[in-house]
Amino acid sequence: MTGRAIFWAVVIIILATLPPIASALGQPFYIDLVRRMMILAIAATSLDLILGYGGMVSFGHAAYLALGAYSVGILAFYGVTSGWAQWPAAIGASALAALAIGAVSIRTSGIYFIMITLAFAQMLYYLGISLEVFGGDDGMRLKSRSLFSGLIDLGNAVSFYYLCLALMLAAIYVTYRIVNSRFGMVIRAAKSNEARSRAIGFSPYRYRLTAFVIAGGMCGLAGALNANHTNYITPGLASWVQSGDLMFMVILGGMASTAGPMLGAFALLIAEEILKGWTEHWQVILGPLLVLSVIFFKRGLAGIFRA
Amino acid sequence: MTFALVLEQLLNGLQYGVMLFLMAAGLTLVLGIMNLVNLAHGSLYMVGAYLAVAGTQWSGSYLVGVAVGFAGTLVVGMAMEVITMRPLYGRDHLDQVLVTFGLILFFNELIAIIWGRGSLYTSLPAWLQGHINLFTGSRYPVYRMVVLGVGLAVAVLLWYVVTRTRLGMLIRAGASNRTMVAALGVNIRLLYTVVFGFGAALAGLAGLMAGPIYAVQPGMGELILIQVFVVIVIGGIGSIRGALVGAIIVGVVDTLGRAFLKPVLATIISASAAEAAGPALASMLIYLLMAVVLALKPAGLFQSR
């Protein structure tokens, strides 16, 4: 077995055996925590596709998390409780928004791209706040969890956990296949040298936009999962702090690596939990910690595991 | 919707615009000259507001508070440049975004530790309270008028410094080709620290003037920072003139949109639909404006390079 296979076998065994162990120890809290980690790992994986492989520093990725969550919440609000309708709607709405945002922002690059993606996410955040019907600033409760014709009960913490695990592994695998496909090669080529990739006949704009839309849709799925996880939807999901957290997960785990975003998501949330246990003012420690990790720990966690 | 009401909202828009300009002027120079993304610029705005409140409470004098806020932010800004920004100049924008994002978490939490999470409210001295008569039947708060005046005065002063002095010449030269400026024997590190420090002080000035109008609370800087980004994107990175024009446009459009979009919509569509759509559209207005400007001119209205 190669190192990579061993790594994934260990990850899957640990994650798959966690619910029975946590239940046996009487600590169901950990099932909840790891489920949240896995949902955010999907979002971070989708961000890595454009940030790590595509070189597009999107500072507004949380917008799709919120759009996915609101799609589920709004459909439930109007009585559509079937997950078969809600989840595709969440993915579709996020992908569509990514198409519109990407079409404008990918025309620019560098600092402009960062500020524009941030501004659009912030626009959606304020839109969420001004929608009084859906709770405005306070957000709204999800009326009922998504129903899948009795196939899987999301109210059951353990079966929801395994669904998240399966979807996370699927998202990582899909991203892995995309970046190693011909399409993915073009994206990566455009990142490392745009002029050369133009010279050999590829116009990066359409490829980048396609990747941007795929990432948006995948993050929308994470949003739909998150709505079911917390049972509550707030505009705060689209806030720039959330976008920044997603970026940190990708960097902490290691950009443009298969397992990086997942490791980063796990590491950041574990660090948060530990610091929260110590002090109410955990951010005063986390902030400088993140600063140091960016300056000194460039290769990320995936660099350690070579995954 | 009377003329007096429109005039009042227009002045509010201009007043908000000059505050955005004070923020944008420093940030656009830092972006243009040092090629550095500084998200923590909003934190400096917050630091200015808090230091001014603390200075006022300590001394009992509003003007001392203003001086403490301005000078304090200058010092904090220069320290920030020397400690955290210098290692970042050679690195890519992503690292700069992440590090300055970490700084925001740090500053917000530090302020919360020192002053608590609640909002602070400040009172103005008697000579800044009250209203002035614009014309018969129309009054406007003195303080907002002063803010507008200070903002415009700073704009004129900046114009003078940038176009008529040696420092301004170096700043302009740095914005167009910093390697060449360094090669000509200019101490570029010192120039960076000075520009960053004064950009910080201007943000602090905006913050301390915002204190009596809006709430002083942790995280107050982020709200305005995003709009400052919109200003800079519209105006063009590195251009002070662009920052001024962009700031006035954003300030006026945002203020008028919030005030009049709902009643204007109500004359076109039904009142209940306008009730729902008005605020939603008003909050998105400046971002839509930004998208339109970008579609027409991807590098902003005033390209500096």
Interface residues (C-beta under 8 A of the other chain):
Chain A: L51 V57 F59 V104 S105 R107 T108 G110 I111 Y112 I114 M115 I116 L118 A119 F120 Q122 M123 Y126 L127 I129 S130 L131 E132 V133 W240 G244 M247 F248 I251 H281 W282 Q283 V284 L286 G287 P288 L289 L290 V291 V294 I295
Chain B: L31 N35 V37 T84 P87 H93 L94 D95 V97 L98 V99 F101 G102 L103 I104 L105 F106 F107 N108 E109 L110 A112 I113 E222 I226 F229 V230 I232 V233 I237 A276 P279 A280 A282 S283 M284 Y287 L288 M290 A291 L294 A295 P298 A299
